[in-house]
């Protein structure tokens, strides 16, 4: 039996909700655990829930579980007054399925179980748009590692603290689609770094150094900083964008990509996509292994 939370790698779901909660002051750990058990009660073949914990609350609930490099996310500032703000919370639930009603029912069940001990920081619904495209019209997640490589990218390996778990990064991006869609498709492709119809990565001189692909395709000391993306689009008449979700074996892999996007590197080059999309939230959490999750929930 695999030890990681299975929903991390679910690629069949097309309906999503992410809700982030801050635990109210002076709530005992036993009361938090009771609420969490109620929130996670009940299983369904059509619904999966990935639960993750902010650093501070994990230290309260299970101080013996200490993932290496775990930290709170703090606001990042870049060139041109670019900002990636923080809304660091405590409890994170990603509900995924193929039926709107079932995803909503589970989201409400979790909220009802937690309502007396928490405050909702953000709750966002999302969906698969067309053939897995972002609202910009480009395929999202093309660079995700395939087959066994996705587990290496996302899961803390055996022998390390909290093995079987995964670091999670949430970041809500609000698009200026009017501004982006004013660009000719040829320029849009240079902003992203891929062709729009078939998502083929640009090569050689055709690939700008400030494209989104160039800034996020990072390596460190010869190691590719691969992550497992599970982002989803959201949209209404008032707001449209992408809720970025990434699972990783090491939060440094996220850090280096964000700094490169912001232009906080020696070359000073920033991600052109930041001219057309604005980060409005940011948070780190940790999705423990199934075994460690049992320890956290035990009272």
C-alpha positions in Angstrom: 0.0 0.0 0.0 1.3 3.4 -0.9 1.9 5.7 2.1 1.3 9.1 0.4 -2.2 10.7 0.3 -3.7 9.3 -2.9 -5.4 12.4 -4.0 -2.1 14.1 -4.7 -1.8 12.1 -7.9 -5.4 12.0 -9.0 -5.5 13.0 -12.6 -9.1 12.0 -13.4 -10.9 14.7 -11.3 -12.4 17.7 -13.0 -14.1 19.6 -10.2 -12.1 21.1 -7.3 -12.4 23.1 -4.1 -9.5 24.4 -2.0 -10.4 25.9 1.4 -7.8 27.2 3.8 -8.5 27.7 7.5 -6.9 29.6 10.4 -7.4 28.0 13.8 -8.8 30.4 16.3 -6.9 31.3 19.4 -7.0 29.2 22.6 -8.3 26.1 20.9 -6.9 22.9 22.5 -5.2 20.3 20.4 -7.7 17.6 21.4 -10.6 19.8 20.2 -8.8 20.5 16.9 -8.2 16.7 16.4 -11.8 15.9 17.1 -13.0 18.5 14.6 -10.5 17.1 12.0 -11.7 13.6 12.5 -15.3 14.8 11.9 -14.2 16.7 8.9 -12.5 13.7 7.3 -15.2 11.2 8.3 -16.8 9.2 5.5 -15.2 7.8 2.4 -16.4 7.9 -1.2 -15.0 6.4 -4.3 -15.9 9.5 -6.2 -14.3 12.0 -3.8 -10.8 12.4 -2.5 -9.5 14.9 0.0 -5.9 16.0 0.4 -5.4 17.5 3.9 -2.3 19.5 4.7 -1.0 21.5 7.7 0.7 24.8 8.2 4.0 24.7 10.2 2.6 26.3 13.4 -0.4 24.0 13.7 1.6 20.9 12.9 4.0 21.7 15.7 1.0 21.8 18.1 -0.7 18.7 16.9 2.3 16.4 16.3 5.6 18.0 17.3 7.3 14.7 16.5 6.6 15.1 12.8 9.2 17.7 11.6 9.6 17.8 7.8 13.1 19.1 6.9 13.0 22.6 5.6 9.3 23.2 6.5 8.5 26.9 7.0 5.8 29.5 6.9 5.5 31.4 3.6 6.3 35.1 3.9 5.6 37.8 1.3 8.2 38.1 -1.5 9.0 41.3 -3.3 10.6 41.5 -6.7 11.7 44.0 -9.4 9.2 46.5 -10.8 7.3 46.5 -7.5 6.1 42.9 -8.1 4.7 41.3 -4.9 3.8 37.8 -4.0 1.8 38.2 -0.8 1.3 35.7 2.0 -2.0 34.5 3.6 -0.4 31.7 5.6 -3.0 29.6 7.3 -3.2 26.4 9.4 -5.4 23.8 7.8 -5.8 23.1 4.1 -8.3 20.9 2.3 -8.3 20.1 -1.4 -11.5 18.3 -2.3 -11.5 16.7 -5.8 -14.0 14.8 -7.8 -16.0 14.5 -11.0 -19.4 15.7 -9.7 -20.1 19.3 -8.5 -22.7 18.2 -5.9 -20.4 15.7 -4.3 -17.4 18.1 -4.1 -19.7 20.8 -2.7 -21.2 18.4 -0.1 -17.8 17.3 1.1 -16.6 20.9 1.2 -19.6 21.9 3.4 -19.1 18.8 5.6 -15.5 19.9 6.3 -16.6 23.5 6.9 -19.4 22.5 9.3 -16.9 20.3 11.3 -14.4 23.1 11.6 -16.7 26.2 11.9 -16.5 26.5 15.7 -12.7 26.4 15.9 -11.5 28.1 12.7 -11.9 31.1 10.4 -11.9 30.6 6.6 -9.0 32.4 5.0 -9.9 31.6 1.4 -12.2 29.1 -0.4 -12.0 28.7 -4.2 -13.8 26.4 -6.6 -12.3 25.4 -9.9 -12.7 23.2 -12.9 -10.9 21.7 -15.9 -11.1 24.2 -18.7 -11.4 22.7 -22.2 -8.5 20.3 -22.7 -6.7 21.2 -19.5 -6.0 24.8 -20.4 -5.5 27.9 -18.3 -8.0 30.7 -19.1 -5.2 32.3 -21.1 -5.8 29.5 -23.6 -2.5 27.7 -23.0 -2.3 24.1 -21.8 -1.4 24.1 -18.1 1.0 21.6 -16.5 2.7 20.5 -19.7 6.0 20.2 -17.9 4.8 17.9 -15.2 7.1 14.9 -14.6 5.8 11.7 -16.0 5.4 8.2 -14.5 7.7 7.4 -11.7 9.4 10.8 -11.9 6.3 12.5 -10.5 6.7 10.6 -7.2 10.4 11.6 -7.0 9.4 15.2 -7.5 6.5 15.4 -5.1 7.1 12.9 -2.2 9.7 13.1 0.6 11.9 10.0 0.1 12.4 7.2 2.5 15.1 7.9 5.1 14.2 11.6 5.5 12.0 13.1 8.2 8.3 12.8 7.5 9.0 10.4 4.5 5.9 9.8 2.4 4.6 13.3 2.9 4.7 16.2 0.5 5.2 19.9 0.8 2.3 21.9 -0.7 2.3 25.4 -2.1 -0.9 27.3 -2.8 -0.9 30.6 -4.7 -4.0 32.3 -6.3 -3.3 34.2 -9.5 -5.8 36.7 -10.9 -5.4 37.2 -14.7 -5.9 40.4 -16.7 -7.3 38.5 -19.6 -8.3 41.7 -21.5 -4.7 42.9 -21.5 -3.3 39.4 -22.3 -5.8 38.8 -25.1 -4.9 42.1 -26.8 -1.5 40.5 -27.6 -1.1 38.7 -30.9 -0.9 35.0 -30.4 2.8 35.0 -31.6 3.6 37.4 -28.7 1.5 35.4 -26.2 3.6 32.4 -27.1 6.8 34.2 -26.3 5.3 35.3 -22.9 4.5 31.7 -22.1 7.3 29.9 -23.9 5.0 27.4 -25.7 2.9 27.3 -28.8 -0.7 28.0 -28.1 -2.5 25.3 -30.1 -0.4 22.3 -29.3 1.8 23.3 -26.3 5.1 22.7 -27.9 8.0 24.3 -26.0 9.8 26.9 -28.0 13.5 26.2 -28.7 16.8 28.0 -29.3 16.6 31.7 -30.1 12.7 31.4 -30.3 12.6 30.9 -26.5 12.8 34.3 -24.7 14.8 34.3 -21.5 11.9 36.1 -19.8 9.2 33.6 -20.8 7.2 31.8 -18.1 8.8 28.5 -19.1 12.3 29.9 -19.0 11.9 31.4 -15.5 10.2 28.3 -14.0 12.4 25.6 -15.6 15.0 25.9 -12.9 18.0 23.8 -12.0 20.3 23.9 -8.9 23.7 22.4 -8.8 22.8 20.3 -11.8 19.5 19.0 -10.4 16.3 19.9 -12.2 13.9 21.5 -9.7 10.9 19.5 -10.8 7.5 19.8 -9.0 4.1 18.2 -9.4 1.5 20.8 -10.5 -2.2 20.3 -9.7 -3.4 23.8 -10.5 -7.0 24.7 -11.6 -8.6 27.6 -13.3 -11.4 29.6 -11.6 -13.6 32.2 -13.1 -16.7 34.4 -13.0 -17.9 37.7 -14.4 -15.8 39.5 -11.8 -12.6 37.5 -11.4 -10.7 35.0 -13.5 -7.4 33.2 -12.9 -5.5 30.2 -11.9 -5.2 28.6 -8.4 -1.7 27.3 -8.5 -1.0 24.2 -6.5 2.3 22.4 -6.4 3.5 19.4 -4.5 7.2 18.9 -3.9 9.8 16.9 -2.0 11.6 20.1 -1.0 10.1 23.6 -0.7 13.4 25.0 -2.0 12.2 23.9 -5.4 9.3 26.3 -5.1 11.5 29.1 -3.6 13.9 29.1 -6.5 11.1 29.3 -9.1 9.3 32.2 -7.3 12.6 34.2 -7.0 13.3 33.7 -10.7 9.8 34.8 -11.6 10.2 37.9 -9.5 13.6 38.8 -11.1 15.5 38.3 -7.8 18.4 36.6 -9.5 21.8 37.9 -10.7 20.5 38.4 -14.2 17.6 40.5 -13.0 15.2 38.9 -15.5 11.6 38.5 -14.4 8.7 36.4 -15.8 6.8 38.3 -18.4 3.6 36.6 -17.3 3.7 38.8 -14.2 2.7 41.7 -16.5 -0.6 40.0 -17.1 -1.3 38.1 -13.9 -1.2 39.1 -10.2 -0.5 36.8 -7.2 -3.0 37.6 -4.5 -2.2 34.8 -1.9 0.6 32.4 -1.0 1.0 29.7 1.6 3.1 26.6 2.5 1.6 23.5 4.1 2.6 19.9 4.5 0.5 16.9 3.4 1.7 14.1 5.7 1.9 10.4 4.8 -1.2 8.3 5.6 0.7 6.8 8.5 1.7 10.2 9.9 -1.8 11.5 9.3 -3.1 8.8 11.6 -0.7 10.0 14.3 -1.8 13.6 13.9 -5.5 12.7 14.2 -5.0 10.3 17.2 -6.0 11.8 20.5 
